[in-house]
């Protein structure tokens, strides 16, 4: 691996039944987290709806990734590293000590395996960036795509300000959860609130429990999009693959060949632990899923053990995530930045079939359309997904550490708080 010594200039359009635990668990494991103030600037000031929340300049992020058909190009401007991951390969994390960061744009070039990657990527979400891929002895390819940051800036800061009172309401729920460190991140997907994101303890990092299965599914569907696998392909499942906890496959007779489609569906619909472990093996272990996570710069999330692997848990090998990382994934899926529309719709369809409905759905009036994924351990309770109310589609992540029973109730309170706000804005929010 070599690094080009000269910076390269490139063209860019710079715009700005009840759930059961999937593992015994060993007590709370949540990082300390602060309440996230709404608004762009990270300056600790909350922007009231009556004030102009538009920043003097677009906010920048230390990490961003360029979304293009079939792949991503991740940039860490603080660490001066990049990563190309697409249907034709993965460079891994590559150092670019000569990366130039100026005016909110990272630019540079690296050579990996004889292929040069020249890039100019704004560090502002929703901007357009470019990547030139130059293989040896073949014509170069120029890729242009949308830059993704976490969070993405709102498309309309004025409309986005109307969502800010929700953060105060969620903060009160979190403060009342004495036994359960809790965090919530909410992103408007409909445009009604200008695609604004708000969070309370968005960096909280509890055990991921079965929420980690969303990343397993996305990595599988990414390969389907690349034409590398097909959902009607079969995988041999043996008696050695069978584990308990949530799921339906454990009650079937093995060995048998199970289609990737059924494994993917059961992974979400029943939170199937057998399907999760079989798919981890099929995908090549933990590394490919963690490569997906790294390529989207989701720093709080890791897949480090299989479902029901108590020996690994006792060794300290654990899966973690955060509300911000979950919504980063859900937003990228919704916007078609990591999956094709067909795979996105399939994933959301699986989430709509979820059978473990004691949290978000139980907190809402009957019939409210949701697509979600739960996570349960003795010391963690989560529910994440999409509110699919027409015209008010929203991505949500409600995560807690501590006792599961009280965590369930905290999740339900957060879920209802968001729903009530969306259907009847209060505390200064302005209804359109």
N, C-alpha and C positions, 0 to 999 in steps of 0.2 A: 504494500500500500504506500503510495507516494502522494505528496501534496504539491499542487502547483504553487510556485513561489510568487507569481504575479497575479494581482487582482484582475478580474475580467469584467468588463462592462457589458451589460446586456440590457435589451429593451424591456421596459415594464410599464404597465398602466397602473400607476400608483394612485389608487383611489382610497381616497381614504376609503272432601272432609277437612278437618282442621290441619293446619300445618304442623309438621313435626320437625325436630332439630335434625340437621344433617351431620352433626358431629357433637360429641359430648361437651367440648369447650372447656376452658380452664380459667374463666374469670374475665372481667372487663379488660379491653385493650384499646383504649381510645386516647388519641393525642389531645393535649390541651388545644383549644381553638377559640378564636375570638369571633364575636358577632361581626359579620361583614356588612359594612355600611353600603347603602345603595349609591349608585352614581358611578361616574367614570373614574374619577381622579385618584381614588385611594388616599384622599387627603383627610379622611376621618370626618368629613362634613356630610350630613344628609341633605339631599336636595328636595325641598318641599315642592309640591305640585304647583304652587303659585309663583315659583321662581324659575328662571331660565336655566335648565340643567345643562345646556350645551357647553362643552369645554372649549377653551381657547384653541386647542389643537386636538387632533384625534389621539386617544391613548395608545400607548405601545406596550407590548408584552415582551418579556425576555425570551419566551418560547412561542413559536408559531409553526404551523405546518401548511404546506401548499397542497391542496386537493386537486387532483387531475384524474381523468378517466383511467381506472385500473391501478391507481397508486397514490402515494403521498411522499412529500419531501419535507422532513422535519428540520427545524433550525432552533438551536439553543444559542442565542446571541451572547449570553453571559459566559457559558462554558466553551464557546467557539467550537461547537460540534454540529454535524449534520447527519441525516440518515435518509437514504433513498430506499423505499420499499414499495414494490409494484409487482405486477404479474410476472415480469421477466427477471426478478431477483431482489436481493436485499443486501445492501452494503454493510449493514450493521452501523453502529455509531462511529463516525469518522471525525477525527480532529481536523480543524481548519484554522491553524494559528494565524493565518493571514486574512481571516474574515474581516471585512470592513463593515462597521456599523455606523451609519450616519443618517441623520434626518429620518429616523425611524425605519430604515431599510437595511437589511443584512445582505451582503453580496460577497461572492468569492467563487472558488473553484477547487475541486478535489479530483484526484484520479484514483479509482479503485478497480483492480483487475483489468487494467488497460482501458477502461472507459472513463472519460472525463465527464464531470457533472458541474456545469457552470450555472450559477443561480443568482437571482436577484429577488429577494422575498421581503416584502414589507412586514413589519412587526405589528401591523394594525389589522385586526380582523375585518373580514368582508372586503379587503382590498384584492387587487389582482396581482399575481406574481408570475415569474417565468423561470423555467428550468430548461437548460439545453443539455441533452444527453448525446455525447459524442463517442460512439464505439470506434475501436480500431478498424480500419478498412471498410467502414460502412458510413453512409450519409448520416449526419446529425439529425436529431429530432428535437423540436422545440415544443415544450409543453407549457401551456398557460392555464392557470386555475385560480380558484378563490382561496385566500389565506384564512386559516382558522386559528383563533386564539381561544383561551379559556379565561374569562367568558368572552363570547363574541360581543362586540359593541352593539347597542340597539340601532335599528334602522331609523327610528324616530325618537330622539331623546325626550321630546315634549310628551308624546304619548306614553313613553316609558316611565316618566315621572309618576304617572297614575298608578303604577304598580308598587311604588315605594311603601305606602302604608301597610302593605301585606307583610313586609319584613318586621315591622313593629308588632303586629299581631302574632306572627310565628315566634318572635323572641319571647313573648310572654308565655307561650306554651312551653318553649324550651326551658325557660327559667323555672316553671312549675314542676318540671320533671326531676325531682330531687334524686331519685334513684337511678336515673338514666341520662348520662351525657347524650345529647341529641343534636342533630344537625339537619338542616333542610335547605335544598337549593331548588329554585323554581325558574323556569324560562318560558316566556311567552313564545309560542310558535305560530300564532295566528296573525300577528301584526296588530291586533287590537291594542296591545300595550307596547307597540313599537319593537317587538322582539326583545324586550328588556329581560335581563336576568337579575334576580335578587337572591340573597342567601343569608342564612343565620347559621354560624358555625359550619360553613361550607367546606372547611378543611378538616373537620372531624374525621378521624381515621380508625374506625372500628374494624373488627373482623368482617370480612365481606360476606361470609356465609354463602348462600346460593345466589346472591346477586352476581357473583363472579361468573356465573353461567352465561350471562349476556355477552361477555367478551369471547367465551368459547364459541357461541353461536355466530357472532360477527366474523370471527376468523374463518369458520367453516363456510359461511356464505360469501365471504370475500374470495375464497378459492373457487366457489361455484361461479361467481362473476368472471373470474379469470379463465374459466373453461378447464380448470385443472382437475375438478371432480364434478360428479353429477349426483343429484339428490336421490336418483334411483339406484345408485351404486349400493352394494351390500357389504356389510361388515360382519365377520364372524364374532359372535358373543359367546363366551364359554362360561361354565359354572364358576370359574375362578374370578370372573368379572363381577359377580353378583355381590352387592352390598345392600345394607338396609337403609333406614331413614325414609325420606320421601321418594315416591316414584311408583311405577307400575311394572316395569320390566322384571323386578325381583321376583314377581309372582308367576313368571312364565317358565317354560321348560327349556333348558339349554344343554348342549350347544344348538344355536340356530343362527341363521344369517338375518340380520336386521338392516333395513334400508337406512341410508343417511337421513332421508326425509323423516322417517319415524323417530330416529334418534334425536334429531333436531327438534321435532315437535314435542316429544316427551320431555326433553331437557327443560322446556319452558312450561308446557301445559301442566305437567305433574311435578315439576322440579326434580326430575328423575336423576338420582345419583348414579345409577348404573350407566345411563346414557352419558352423563358428564364424564365419567372415568373412561368409558370406551372412546369417546370423542377426543379426550386429551391424548390418549395413546395413538389414535388414528391420525391426529394432526401432527404428531411428532414430539409429544411431551409438553412441558411447560414453556419451553423457549419460544415457539412460534406465537403463542398467545401473549407472552410478555413482550415479544417484538411488536405485535400490534399495539399494545398499550404504550410502549415507548415511542412508536412512530407518531402517535397522537399526543405525545408529551403529557401523558396522564401520570404524574409523579407519585401519587398516593396509592396507586393500584398495583397489585402483584398477585400472580397465581403461583403459589409455592407448595401446595399439597393437593392431593386428590380428595374427593369427598369420602368422609368416614375413615380417613387415615389418622387414627388416634395416635399411633406411634410417631408420625411426622409432627403432629401437633405438640406432643410431649417434647420433641426435640426443638421446638420453637419455630417450626416451619409452618407458616400461616398465610392465609389469603387476606388481603386488606383492600379497602377502597375508601372513597370519600364522597359526600354528596356532590361536590363540584365535579369530580371525575365521572360520576355516573351521568350527570346531566350533560357533560361534555360529549360522552358517547351517544346518549340519546339524541342530542341535538344534531350531531354529525350524521347519525342514521336518518333522522327525519329530513334533513336538508339534502340528502343524497350525496354527501361528501365522502362517505366511506363505503357505501354499498350502492348498487344500481337500484332504480325504483322498484324493479320486480323483487329483488331480495329484501329491500326495505319493507315492502308490503307483506311479504311472507313472514318476516320477523315480527312485525306488529300484529299480524294475524295470529301467530302463536301466542303472543302476549295477551291477546284478547280472549284466548281459550283458557287462560290460567284457571286452575281449579282450586287453588289455595286462596280463598277470598275472605279471610277474617280481618283484613286490615283496610286498605283503601276502599274496596267495594263495600265493606260492612259499615264504613263511616259515611257513605253517601246515600242519597235517596235511591230507591230501587230503580233500575233502568238507566242510570247515568252511564254512558259509554266510557269504559276505561280499558287500557291495555297495560299490564303491569307484571312485575316479577318480585316475588317475596324473597326474604332471606331470614332464616331462623337458626339460632343456636341458644343454648342455655344463657349465654351472656351477650346476646345480640338479637335485635329485631328490626327488620327493614321492610320497606315496600317502596318500589320505584316504578316509574313508567310514564304513561301518557293519559291525561284527561282529554277525551275526544269529543268534548262538547262542541257542536258545530259553531264555528266562528270564534271559539275561545280555546282552541287546542293549546295544551300546555304540557311541558315536560316537568316532572317532579321527582325528587329523591328525598325520602325520609329515612334517615339512618339513626339507630340508637345503639349504645352499649349498655351493659348492666342487665338486670334480671329480665328475662324474655316477657313474662306476663305483664309487668308494668311498662315495658318497652312497647308491647303491642298497643296498649292504651295510648301511649304518647304518640305513636304513629297515627292512630286513628284520629286523635285530636288535631294533629298537624294536617292530616288529609282533609278533615272537615273544614278547618280554618281556610285552607286554600279554596275549596269548593265554594264556601259561603261568600268569600271575597269575589270570586269570579262571577257568581250569579247575582250578587247584590253588593257592589263595592261600597266600602264604608270608610270612616276615619279620614275623610278628605279626598278620597278617590273620586274621580269624575266619570260618570257613566256616559258613554257615547249615545 
